[in-house]
Amino acid sequence: MIEIKKPLKEIIKNIDGEEYYINEIAKKITPISYKLIYIDETKCVRCNLCYKECPVNAIEKAKVKNPAKIIEDKCVKCEICAQTCPVGAIYVIEGEAEVKDEEVHYLIKEKPVPHRKIRLKSYQLDEEKCIKCGICARFCPTNAIKVVRRKSIEVNLDLCMGCGACESVCPKKCIKVENEIGDVIRTRDIDVNKNLCVGCFVCIEECPVNAIDQDGDKVKINKEKCILCGRCVDVCPTNAIKMWDIH
């Protein structure tokens, strides 16, 4: 965890308006929480599993020269990409800012994320098409591929995790990987208090995966479809929808 402190007066100096009133407003600001999904470009192996598994198309596909990239204005912070990354290159960063003792306190920490299991089912290499360029070996996270450039290639399937990075970066498309990915791990749960629900249906409009349905004059959540992004929680005007961590 990282804690950063900055004098409130120093921040207020950069805000237009009467200093006294801005100072009074600042003191009344409640803690602000935020979340960031971050990809470590140096660790990305271009497997594109995050790109394939993102339920809202919020990840820019990786290429040989460019790692995968989060599209911030599309990301709903569901954490599925972080659970899916086979090399732990995607981080969930949580933060909180609050005014305390005439200072603005920023707390930043990495949230632990469980990882889905990935298993190799089948691997095919067309050696006639393969030009032994070595790009697949460069991105293989387990060193399962050994290449002597322009001469030979060897694949140790006992080391292969089935991520498919080699298939993704192969310029001749001569590698085919079939894998099996475990279910998304539920680290949270969600429910609707129908006594508080007023039937405004704003949550239905906000849900990015259509996991909320009208139930008479109330709503119900399809937990099989829900990705636990929390968008519905944020927009519910009566706090009828609650989401909590499962410990």
C-alpha positions as CSV (number, residue, x, y, z in Angstrom):
1,M,0.0,0.0,0.0
2,I,1.2,3.5,-0.8
3,E,0.0,6.6,1.1
4,I,0.5,10.1,-0.3
5,K,-0.3,13.2,1.6
6,K,-0.7,16.7,0.1
7,P,-1.6,19.9,2.0
8,L,-5.2,21.0,1.3
9,K,-4.2,24.6,1.1
10,E,-1.8,23.8,-1.7
11,I,-4.6,22.2,-3.7
12,I,-7.1,24.9,-3.0
13,K,-4.6,27.5,-4.4
14,N,-5.1,26.0,-7.9
15,I,-8.9,26.2,-7.7
16,D,-10.8,29.3,-9.0
17,G,-13.2,30.9,-6.5
18,E,-13.3,32.4,-3.0
19,E,-10.7,30.5,-0.9
20,Y,-12.9,30.4,2.3
21,Y,-15.9,28.8,0.6
22,I,-13.7,26.3,-1.4
23,N,-12.0,25.4,1.9
24,E,-15.3,24.8,3.6
25,I,-16.6,22.6,0.7
26,A,-13.3,20.6,0.6
27,K,-13.7,19.8,4.3
28,K,-17.1,18.3,3.6
29,I,-16.0,16.0,0.8
30,T,-16.5,12.4,1.7
31,P,-13.9,9.8,0.8
32,I,-13.7,9.0,-2.9
33,S,-12.9,5.5,-4.0
34,Y,-11.7,4.5,-7.5
35,K,-10.4,1.4,-9.3
36,L,-7.9,1.1,-12.2
37,I,-7.1,-1.9,-14.3
38,Y,-3.5,-1.7,-15.4
39,I,-1.5,-3.9,-17.9
40,D,2.2,-4.1,-17.4
41,E,3.5,-3.8,-21.0
42,T,6.8,-5.5,-20.1
43,K,5.1,-8.7,-19.0
44,C,2.4,-9.0,-21.7
45,V,3.1,-12.1,-23.9
46,R,0.5,-11.2,-26.6
47,C,-1.7,-14.2,-26.0
48,N,-4.8,-12.0,-26.3
49,L,-6.7,-14.1,-23.8
50,C,-7.7,-10.9,-22.0
51,Y,-8.9,-9.5,-25.4
52,K,-11.0,-12.6,-26.1
53,E,-12.5,-12.9,-22.6
54,C,-13.4,-9.2,-22.0
55,P,-17.2,-9.1,-22.0
56,V,-17.5,-5.5,-23.0
57,N,-14.8,-5.3,-25.8
58,A,-12.7,-2.9,-23.6
59,I,-9.3,-4.3,-24.6
60,E,-7.3,-3.4,-27.6
61,K,-5.9,-6.5,-29.2
62,A,-2.1,-7.1,-28.8
63,K,0.2,-7.4,-31.7
64,V,3.8,-8.4,-31.9
65,K,5.0,-4.8,-31.5
66,N,2.2,-3.7,-29.2
67,P,1.0,-5.2,-25.9
68,A,-2.7,-5.4,-25.1
69,K,-4.2,-2.1,-23.9
70,I,-7.2,-1.2,-21.7
71,I,-9.7,1.1,-23.5
72,E,-10.5,3.2,-20.4
73,D,-13.8,4.6,-21.6
74,K,-15.2,1.1,-22.2
75,C,-13.7,-0.7,-19.2
76,V,-16.3,-1.6,-16.5
77,K,-13.7,-2.8,-13.9
78,C,-15.1,-6.4,-13.8
79,E,-11.6,-7.8,-13.3
80,I,-12.2,-10.7,-15.7
81,C,-9.1,-9.8,-17.7
82,A,-6.9,-9.8,-14.5
83,Q,-8.2,-13.2,-13.6
84,T,-7.6,-14.5,-17.1
85,C,-4.0,-13.3,-17.8
86,P,-1.8,-16.3,-17.6
87,V,1.3,-14.4,-16.6
88,G,-0.1,-12.0,-14.1
89,A,0.5,-8.9,-16.3
90,I,-2.8,-7.3,-15.4
91,Y,-3.3,-5.6,-12.1
92,V,-6.3,-4.2,-10.2
93,I,-5.3,-1.0,-8.4
94,E,-7.7,0.4,-5.8
95,G,-7.4,3.9,-4.4
96,E,-9.1,6.2,-2.0
97,A,-8.8,10.0,-1.5
98,E,-10.1,11.9,1.5
99,V,-9.6,15.1,3.3
100,K,-8.1,14.6,6.8
101,D,-6.2,16.9,9.2
102,E,-5.9,19.7,6.6
103,E,-4.4,17.3,4.2
104,V,-5.6,15.3,1.2
105,H,-4.7,11.6,1.8
106,Y,-4.3,9.3,-1.2
107,L,-4.2,5.6,-0.5
108,I,-3.2,3.3,-3.4
109,K,-3.0,-0.5,-3.1
110,E,-3.0,-3.6,-5.4
111,K,-6.0,-5.8,-5.0
112,P,-5.2,-9.5,-4.9
113,V,-6.9,-11.3,-7.8
114,P,-7.4,-15.1,-8.1
115,H,-6.4,-16.6,-11.5
116,R,-8.5,-18.9,-13.6
117,K,-7.0,-22.2,-14.6
118,I,-5.7,-22.6,-18.2
119,R,-5.1,-26.1,-19.6
120,L,-3.6,-27.1,-23.0
121,K,-6.0,-29.4,-24.9
122,S,-4.2,-29.7,-28.2
123,Y,-1.2,-28.2,-30.1
124,Q,-0.6,-28.3,-33.8
125,L,2.5,-27.0,-35.6
126,D,2.7,-27.0,-39.4
127,E,6.4,-27.4,-39.8
128,E,6.2,-27.1,-43.6
129,K,4.8,-23.5,-43.3
130,C,7.0,-22.6,-40.3
131,I,10.0,-20.4,-41.2
132,K,11.7,-20.8,-37.8
133,C,11.8,-17.1,-37.2
134,G,11.8,-17.5,-33.4
135,I,9.0,-15.0,-32.6
136,C,6.9,-17.7,-30.9
137,A,9.8,-18.6,-28.7
138,R,10.4,-15.0,-27.8
139,F,6.9,-14.6,-26.3
140,C,6.4,-18.1,-24.8
141,P,6.1,-17.5,-21.1
142,T,7.3,-21.0,-20.0
143,N,10.2,-21.4,-22.5
144,A,8.4,-24.4,-24.0
145,I,9.6,-23.5,-27.5
146,K,13.2,-23.7,-28.6
147,V,14.2,-22.3,-32.0
148,V,17.4,-22.2,-34.0
149,R,16.6,-19.4,-36.4
150,R,16.0,-20.6,-40.0
151,K,17.0,-24.1,-39.0
152,S,14.9,-25.9,-36.4
153,I,12.0,-25.7,-33.9
154,E,11.2,-27.9,-30.9
155,V,8.1,-27.6,-28.7
156,N,8.0,-29.2,-25.2
157,L,4.3,-29.8,-24.5
158,D,5.1,-30.8,-20.9
159,L,6.0,-27.1,-20.3
160,C,3.3,-25.6,-22.5
161,M,0.5,-23.9,-20.4
162,G,-1.8,-23.5,-23.4
163,C,-1.9,-19.7,-23.4
164,G,-1.8,-19.5,-27.2
165,A,0.8,-16.6,-27.3
166,C,2.7,-18.5,-30.0
167,E,-0.4,-18.8,-32.2
168,S,-1.2,-15.2,-31.7
169,V,2.2,-13.9,-32.8
170,C,3.1,-16.4,-35.5
171,P,3.5,-14.5,-38.8
172,K,2.7,-17.5,-40.9
173,K,-0.3,-18.7,-38.8
174,C,1.2,-22.2,-38.7
175,I,0.4,-22.9,-35.0
176,K,-3.0,-23.9,-33.6
177,V,-3.6,-24.0,-29.9
178,E,-6.7,-25.3,-28.3
179,N,-7.0,-24.6,-24.6
180,E,-9.5,-24.9,-21.8
181,I,-10.1,-21.9,-19.4
182,G,-11.7,-22.3,-16.0
183,D,-14.8,-20.4,-14.9
184,V,-14.5,-16.8,-13.8
185,I,-13.9,-16.9,-10.0
186,R,-16.6,-15.1,-8.1
187,T,-15.0,-12.9,-5.5
188,R,-18.1,-10.9,-4.9
189,D,-21.9,-11.3,-4.7
190,I,-24.8,-9.1,-5.6
191,D,-28.5,-8.8,-4.7
192,V,-31.5,-6.6,-4.9
193,N,-33.6,-5.5,-1.9
194,K,-37.0,-5.4,-3.5
195,N,-38.4,-3.5,-0.6
196,L,-36.2,-0.6,-1.6
197,C,-36.5,-0.9,-5.4
198,V,-38.7,1.8,-6.8
199,G,-38.9,0.3,-10.3
200,C,-37.0,3.1,-12.1
201,F,-35.2,0.6,-14.2
202,V,-32.1,2.8,-14.5
203,C,-30.0,-0.3,-13.6
204,I,-31.4,-2.2,-16.6
205,E,-30.3,0.6,-19.0
206,E,-26.9,0.8,-17.3
207,C,-26.0,-3.0,-17.3
208,P,-23.4,-3.6,-20.0
209,V,-24.2,-7.3,-20.4
210,N,-28.0,-7.2,-20.1
211,A,-28.0,-9.2,-16.8
212,I,-30.9,-7.3,-15.2
213,D,-34.5,-7.9,-16.1
214,Q,-37.8,-6.4,-15.2
215,D,-39.7,-8.4,-12.6
216,G,-43.2,-6.9,-12.4
217,D,-42.6,-3.4,-11.0
218,K,-39.2,-4.4,-9.6
219,V,-36.0,-5.8,-11.1
220,K,-34.1,-9.1,-10.8
221,I,-30.4,-9.9,-11.5
222,N,-29.4,-12.9,-13.6
223,K,-26.4,-14.0,-11.6
224,E,-25.3,-16.4,-14.4
225,K,-24.9,-13.4,-16.8
226,C,-23.8,-10.8,-14.2
227,I,-20.1,-9.8,-14.4
228,L,-20.1,-8.0,-11.1
229,C,-18.9,-4.7,-12.5
230,G,-21.0,-2.7,-10.0
231,R,-22.5,-0.3,-12.6
232,C,-26.0,-1.0,-11.3
233,V,-24.9,-0.3,-7.7
234,D,-23.5,3.1,-8.7
235,V,-26.7,4.3,-10.4
236,C,-29.4,2.9,-8.1
237,P,-31.0,6.0,-6.6
238,T,-32.3,4.1,-3.5
239,N,-29.3,1.9,-2.7
240,A,-31.5,-1.2,-3.4
241,I,-28.7,-3.0,-5.1
242,K,-25.8,-4.2,-2.9
243,M,-22.6,-5.9,-3.9
244,W,-20.1,-7.3,-1.3
245,D,-16.9,-9.2,-1.2
246,I,-16.9,-12.9,-0.6
247,H,-14.2,-13.9,2.0
